Amino acid sequence: MLIYLLFILVLAVFLGFELISKVPSTLHTPLMSGSNAISGITIVGAIIAAGSSKNETLTIVLGTAAVAFAAINVVGGYLVTDKMLGMFKKKSERGK
């Protein structure tokens, strides 16, 4: 079973690298916005997982960590997206 899971992980890493390396730079901002939406869904799932346990410490800790990491991902993603969109503005609009 472990070999199967490692194979899936390696395949996912390879496929993800190949897909991302072939994306033109003009599409990175829309893709980042999409990944932010997915991370938002992850936050909702992590909150549900953390809140549904009946006082099991491990579940609460892992759920809280998942919420924190997904929140960091969303905030960082929106900051990067905002910076990338700023690159497409005219010079007169950037100074405002």
N, C-alpha and C positions, 0 to 999 in steps of 0.2 A: 504494500500500500504506500509506503514511504517513497519508493522508487517512482511510482505512478504520480504522486503529488509533486515530486521534484521535477519530473518530466514536464508536467503542466506548467510549473513555475518557469522553467527555462524556456519553454515554447512561448509563453506569454511575454517574457522579457524580450526575446528575439523578435517576435511579431510586433510588439510595441515600438521597439527601436526602429525597425524597418518602416513602419507606418509613419512615425513622427519625422524621421529623416527625409521622407519624400513629400512632406507638406510644404507648400510654398509659404513664404513669410507673410503674405497678405491674409492667410487663413488662420494664423496663430491666435489672433484676438478672438474670432468667433469660437474657436475650439476651446480657448481658455474660459470663455463665458459658459460654454456647455459643461466643462468640468467643474466650474463653480456651482452650477445647478445640481450636479451629481453629488458634490460634497455637501450641499444643503440637505439633500435627501439622506445622506449618511448621518448627518447630525440628528435628524428626526428619528432614524432607526436606532441610533446610539442612546438617545434619550428614552425611547421606549424600552430598550433592553436594560438600561440602568434602573429604570423605575419599575419594571415588572418583577424584579427579584424579590423574594421574601426574606430580606435581611441577609442575603448571602454576600459576604464581604468581597469575594473575588469578582463577582458579577458587577457589583457597584463600582469597584475600582477600575475594572476594564471598561465599563460603560462610560465612566467619567473621563478616562484617558481618551477614549474614542471621540467623545464630544469635544475635548480640548484640541486634539490633533486635527479634527475636521474643521473646527472653527479657525484654527491657524491657517489651514489650507484655503478656506474661503476668503479670509481677510487678505492674505498674501496674494491670492489670485485676483481679487478685485483691485488691489494696488498695482499689480503688474498690468492688468488690463487697462486701467486708467492711464498709466504711463505710456503704454503702447498706443492708445487712442490719441494721446497728446502729441505723439510724433506725427500724426496725420493732419494736425491743425495747421492753419496758416500762421506765419510768424507773428502777425498782428494780433491773432487771437490767443497766442500762448502767453503773452505778457499780462493779460487781464487777470 
